[in-house]
Amino acid sequence: MGQVAHCPKDQRLSTWYAKPAPHLARYITAYDAYRSRIGPGEEAVDVIPPGWAAIRLTLTPDRWAARIGPRCFDPLPYDALFGPTSHATSTRFGPGRVVCAGLTPLGWARFVARDASRFADRITPLAGVWPERAAVLRAAVEGTDDHKAAFDAFFTDLLERTEPEDEEIGRLASLLLDPAVATITGLTERLNVDARHLGRVSTRHFGFTPKLLLRRARFLRVLIRMLQVERGKWKALVIQAGYHDQSHFVRDCQLFLDMPMTAFVRRPKPLLEASLRLRAAILGAPAQSLHPVEAR
């Protein structure tokens, strides 16, 4: 059924995480939910680091709003497909509840089967991608309190109805998260492909160029660790991660967070902070974009 964690700074906010069934683990990073019990007329804010795609269903009348880089989505569709992101997603919400299923790049290729670059840093109505399936998924999730079981049943059925994905996608997904692979040359040599082919696979199934994805993975590894230690230890983490100097890291902060690291730390993010701890405890990876993908 999963586990629930309340935000230490505001017990009215909570998050829930559950693992998908084992046969879905290559395709689904996790099932998660967020609940806000703040009063009518109140608003709260949060932020989501850059990551892979996700399906999000709002189960209450109150609509949430989000901003990804320069794009504002207000209100969010009740049934939404979040594309892969290279910017942090800022959210604003009142009382309400959303449930989500995170997709790995393999999950995107198998279940969505669209050019990911067209959905990158965007939020679109789920019905535009799944004209028939979106309503089926909503009915399944709304019809039970066991959201893990509903998601597992839906994606198991979808797995049986879709064509197998290219295993090259899984190998690339695994290599992108390997700290020892830091260059395009390293990727092409390990995959035995040329740079042009690598670029096509990356943009179509992952949403971005391989160079950007390598930068994003390195940055997020450092970001998560920096959130767990005091500021005096930040410089050492930055150098250990392979950044040339502090200014090199600052440029990535602006690229992926749209703000300096100090501003990000000060920004209210109660759901993110609770999510990082709970996700790491249940799934072993604190952030969706760092979720390991099994390569065959």
N, C-alpha and C positions, 0 to 999 in steps of 0.2 A: 504493500500500500504506500510505502514511502514514509518520509519524515517531515515534520513541520518545525520551523524555527521562527521565533518572534524577534523583531528588531529590538536590540537592547535599549536604544534611545527612544523608542515609541512602540509600546506593546500592541498598539492597534494595527500595526503593519506586520505581516507575516509572509513567509515563503515556504513552499513545499517542493520536495524533489523525490523522484522515483526513477529507478533503472528500468529501461525497456526489457522485454523478454530477450533471452540470449540470442535467438536467431535474428533479432532486429538490431543488435548492438552495433553492427557495421554501418547502419543507416540512420540511427537515432542517437543523438548524444545523451538526451535525458528528457523526461517529462517534468515540467515544473509549473508552479502556480504562484500567483501573488494575490494577496488579499489586503484590502484597506478598509478598516472600520472607523475611519475618521468621520466626523460629523457632517451633515448636509451643509453645503456651502464652503466647507474647508477644502484646501488643496495641499497636496504634497508633491515633492519632486524627487527624481532619482536619475541615475545615469547607468547605461549599459555599455561596457567596453566593446570595441569592434569584435565581430565574430561571424560565424556561419549563419545560414538561413534558419528561420524558425516559423512555425505556424502558431498563431495566437488567437484564441477565441475569448471574447468578452462575454461573461455569463450574467452580467447585471446591466440594468438600463444605463448606468452612467458611462459615458465614453471617456477614453483616455486620449491624450495628445502626445505627439513625439516630434522631435527634431533630429535629423541626421545631417550633419554638416549644414549646408545652406537650405536644405529642404525641410519644410514644416508640414506635418500631417495632423490636422486638427479639424474634426475628430478622426481617430483611427477607425477603420472599418471594424464592425463587430467580429467578422471573420477575416483575418488578415494574414498575408504572407509577407514576412520580413525577409528581404533578400540579404545576401552576405554583405557585410559592412566593412568599410575602411575608416569610418569615423565613429566616435562614441555616439550613442543614441540617448538624448536627453528626454525624459518623460515627465509629464505632468498629469496628475490624476486626483480625483476625489474619492469618495467611498466606492467600493466595487471589487470585482474579482475577475481575473483572467487566468486561463490555463494554456499551457504551451507545450509544443513538441519541437525540440531542436533537431535539425537535420545536419548530418555530416555531408561532405561533398558527394560521397557515394549515395546518400539518401536523396540528395538533390537530383543526381543523375538518374536514379531509379524511379523516384516517385513524382518528380516535377518534370524532368526531361525537357527543359527549356534552356536557352542560352542564358547562363547566370549573369553575364555582364549586363543584360538588359534589365535585370532586377536589382543590380548592385546599388547599395545605399538608397534603396527605395522600399516603400511599404505599399502593397497593392491588395485589393479585395481578393480573397481566396477564390471566390466564384469565378473570377476571370481566368484562373489557371485550372481549377477543377469545377467546371460548370455543374456537374452532377454530384460529384463526391463531397463538395463543401457542405451541402445540406445534410448528407448522410453522416458526416463527421460531427456536425453540430448536434444532430438528434442523438447520436450515440453518447456524446459527452454530457449533454443536458439530462439524459435519461438515467444517470447513475451518479452516486457519490464516489465510485471507484474509477477515477479517471485513468489510472494506469491500465486497468482491464479494458476500458473502452478504447484507449489509444492502441493497445497491443492488438486487439481484435481487428480494428480498422486497418492498421498497417500490415498485419499478417495477411489479410484478404488482398490488400493492394500489392503486396509482394508476389502473391500467386498470379496476379493479373498483369504484371509488367515484365518486360524483357530484362534479362540479366545485363548489368552494367559492365563497362570495359574495366578490366582489372588494373589497367594502367592508372586509372583514377585513384584507386586505393593505394597503389605504390607511391604516387606523387603526394597524396595526403599524408602518408606516413613520413616521407622524407622531409616535407615542409616543417614538421615538428621536431626534427632531429637537430639539436644544437650543433652537431658536427658538420652539418650540411649548410653552409652559409653563402654559397654563390650559385649562379646559374650554371657555371661549369660543373660544379659538384652535382647538381641535379641531372644535367644531361648525361654525365658519365655514369651515374648510378642507374638511370633509366634507359641508357643506350639509345638516346634520341637526339635530334639536332635541336637547336635553340628555337627555331621557327615552329616546329611541331610542339615543343614544350609550351610555347606561348599560346598556341591555339587551344590545347587541352586545358591549360590553366584558366584562360579567360572564359571559355565556354562552360566549364563545369565548376569553377571556383569563383568566378566573377571578376578576377583581377589578374594582373600579370604576375608571373612567379617572383619577380624581383620585389614587388610590393608585398606579396604574401610572406616572403622570407623576412622582410623588414617588420611586418606586423607581428609575426611570431616572436622574433627577438624582443621587440618592444614590450609585448604583453608579458613575456616571461619576467622581464625586469619590473614592469609596472606592478604585477601581483606581489613580487617580493618586497618592493618599496613600500607598499601599503601595510606590510607586516612588520616593518622595522622603523626605528626612529630616524629622523631626517639626517642625522650625522653619519649614517651608514650608506646613504644613497650613492655617494660618489664611487665607493668601492664596488657596489653592485653594477653601476654603469660601465666601469672599466672591465670588470670581469665578464660582462656580456659581449665585449668586443667593440664597444663604441670607442672612437678615437679620443674623444674628450667630452666634456660636459655640453658644449655647444652642439655637438653632433646629436646627443640625446635630446636636447631641447627642440631641435628641428623635428624629430620624430614625435615629440609631445604635441607640437602644434599641428602636425599632420594628422595624427590619429585621435587626439583628444580635442583639438581646436582650442586649446588653452595650455598655459604652463602647468607643470606638475604641481606647484604650490597651490594654484587655483583649484586644480582637480581635487587635491587632498582636502581643501577647505569646503568644497561644495557638498551640500547635503546629499547623501546616497545611502539611506538606511537599508533599502532592500538589497542593494548590491553588497553591502558589508555582511548582511546576514546570509546572502546567497553564496558568497565566496567560501564561507566557513562550512555551510551545510553541503554544498556541492562537493567540496574537497573530501568531506567525511564519507559521503555516500558513493561518489564516483571516482575519487582519486585525483581529479583535476579541478582546480578552482574556477576555471573559465572555460566557456564553451569552445572558444577558438583554439584552446590547448588540449582539447579532448583527444586522446589517442585513437587512431583509426587503424583497424587491423588490415594489414596488407597480405594478400595470398600469393 
